[in-house]
Amino acid sequence: MKPNELTGRVALVTGASRGLGRAMSQALAQAGARLALVSRDERLLSETAAAIREVGSEAEVLAADVTDEAQVLALEKAVAARFGRVDILINNAGINLRKRMTDFTLEEWNRIQTTNVTSAFLMCRSFVPPMRGQGYGRIINMTSMMSHISLPGRTAYSTSKAALLGFTKALALELATDAITVNGISPGPCSTEINKALMENAELTQFFISRIPAGRWGQPEEIGQLAVYLCSDAAGFITGTDIIIDGGWTAQ
């Protein structure tokens, strides 16, 4: 890719306060994009913004709960006022809760579906219309290798991520003639906060590492660079697909 491939592009990243969201935001900024950073945690968002500004890129902190329709509509107006448009939308907000299906409350189940799936719908409904007619648009939905396989205790999470993958494929077909690509990124085990409990447990760490042919946890920066590529002009013919980046786990 060319240096500063994304110069002049405006990217909105949800769940940008930590983990993969922060890594992707920083990678997009390093490629020249201007960043609208969204999450409920304004303090952590400010840390992401500070890291981006250190490399000379522009970042705006926008605290919002993307599962709330009214807040997403307010976010739509705030972003339009600040940036004028959005060229890149990364739906990264997500949560996980590991337990047996029979132990879930309805509130817990619905919270996972709303955070992992409904938020992407709300964000796309608000930010897709202004993308049309620009001759360029990129939407990345953070799916998961759990869209393709699963493990015990992952019923709610796997259900939500499989639904998000279906949403990704259908939306890609709707937007293909608008030069807007829609793709999923399905990470495997990565060294992020969402996996902190696993990484701090030696037995569970051994369980996961033994099943990853690459023999290590994925790094957030690797996801960031994949996101940059999918947002580049070179990836304009890639749409409606899901890229698994899991060290070979699902290939077995």
N, C-alpha and C positions, 0 to 999 in steps of 0.2 A: 504494500500500500504506500501511497505518497505520504510524505510528512504533512502533518496538519490536515489530514484527510477530511476532518469534520469542521474545519474553520467556517464560521458563519452559521452553523447549525445550532438549533436550540433543542436541548434534550431534557425531558422531564423523567425523573426516576423516582418511583415510590419505594418506600422502605430504604431510603438512602442514608439512614442514620448509622448503619453498621454493616458488617459482614459483606455479602456479595453486592448489596446495593451501594455501599461506600466504594468498594473496589471498582465496580462498573462506572460509577460517577467519576472517579479519579481518572480512569482510563479514557473515558470520553473527553474529559477536560484536557488531558495531555494530547489528545488528537485534535484539539482546537474548538470543541463544542462549548457553548454556554449552557450552564446547568440550572435547572429549576429542581431543587431538592425537596422532596416531600416525605414526611413521616409525622407521627404524633409526638415524637420526642424532640423538642426544639433545641435542647442543650446538645444532644448528640449530633443533630443536624448541623449545628453551628461548628462542631469539630470537623465534620466532613467539608463544610464550606471553607473553613480556614485552610485545610490541606490543599484544596483546589486553588484557592487564591495564592497560595505560596508558589505555585507553578505558573502564575500569571494569567489564570483563566477566571472567568466570571461565574459567580454562583449566588443564587438567591435562596434563602431559607423560607420555606412555606409549610408551616405546621398545619396538618389536617389529618382527619380520620377518613381514609378513602373508602370505608365501608358505609359511610353516612352520605346519603344522596345530597342533602342540603350543603354539606361541607364540600363535596366534589363540585357542585354547581358554583359555589363561592370561589373555589380554587380555579375553576375555568375562567372566571372573570379576572381574578388576580393575576393569573399567568398572561392573559391577553393584554392586560394593562401594562405589565412589566416587560414582556418580551414580544408581544404582537402576535406570536404564533408558536406552535410546537412542531418540530420536524421529526423528533424521535421520542417515542413513548416506551418506557420500560416499566412493565407491571411486575414489580418485585416484592411488594408487600405480601407477607405470608406468615403463618404460624403453624406449629405442629404440637400435637398432644399425643403421647404414646400410652395407650392402655387398651385392654381388651374391649371389643365392640360392646359387649353386654354391660360394661362399666361406664359407658358414656352417658351423660345426661343429654337431653335434647338441646339444652342451651349450649353445651360444649360442642356438640356436633354442628349446630347451626353457626356457631362462631367461627369454626374452621372453614366451613363452606363459604360463609360471607366474606371472610378475610381473603381467602385464597382464590375465589372464583368471582363472586359478585363485585368485588372491588375492581377487577379487570373490566367487567362489563360497564360499570359506572364511568370509569376513566375513559374507556374507548368511546362510549356514547358521547362524552363531552368533547374529547379532543380529536376524534376522527373527522368530523365535518370540516373543520378548518384546514386539515391536511389535504383534502381533496382539491384538485386543481393546481397544486404546486409543482407537480411533476416529480415529486420525491416525498417519500414518507417511510418511516421505519417503526414497526411495533414489535417489541420483544416481550413475550410472556414467560416468566420464569416457572417452568413446569418442574420436573424432577424425574430422576430415574424411577421414582415411585409412580410415574405415569405408565410405566411399562412393566414393572415387576412390583413385588411387595414383600413385606415381612410381617410376622405376627405383631399385633399392636398398632398397625398403621391403617386401619380401616378408614377412618375419617380423612386422614391426610392423603392416602392413595386415591380415595374417591374424589377429593377436591382437585388433585393434580391431573387425574385422568379427564375430569370434566374440563379443566383449563386447556388441556391439549385438544379436545374436541372443539372448544370455542376458537382456539387458534386456527385450526384447519378451516373451519367454516368462514371465519372472518377473512382469512387470506383469499378465499374464493370471491367474497363480496368486493374486495378492494383491489384485486389484481389489475384491473383495467385502469385504475387510478395511479399506477406506479407506486403504490404503497405495499410494502412487503410486511408480512406477519409471520413470525417464526417463534418457536419455543426453544429455550435452552434448558436441558435436563441435566443438572449437576448430580453427580454421585456424592459420596461422603467428602465434604470439604471442611477445612479447619476454620470454622466460623462459630459464632456464639450459639447458633441453633443446635450445634453438635457438641457443645462444651461438656455436657454431662457424660456423653459417650467417650470423649477424649480423655476425661479425667478418671475413667474407670478402666484399669489395665485389662481386665478380662474382656470387656466390650470392645476396647481398642483392638485387641488381638483377634477377636471375632471378625471385625470389619476388615482389618488389614489382610487377614488370611484369605479373604474373598476378593480382594482387589489385585488383579494380575500385576499392576504397576507397583504394588507393594508400598503405597504411601497414600496419605490424605491428599486431596486436591487442594490447590492454593487459590484463594480468591482472585489473585492477579491473573490467573489463567482464564477464569471466567470473564474478567474485564476485557482481556484482549480479544476473546471470541466475540463479545458484544460489539467492540469497535469494528471488527471485520464485518459483522452482519449489518452494521449501519453504514458501511462504506459503499461507494459507487460500484465497487467490484462485486458486491453481493446482490445486485439488483435483480438477478434472475433466480434468487433463492427465496421461495415463499411457500407457506403452507406446510412447512416441515418442522422437525424437532431434532435438535442436535444434542446427542447424549455425550456428556463429557464426564466419564466416571472411572477412568483408569482401566477399563476393560471389564468391569463387573457384569454388565448385562450381555456381553458378547459370549459368556461362557454357556 
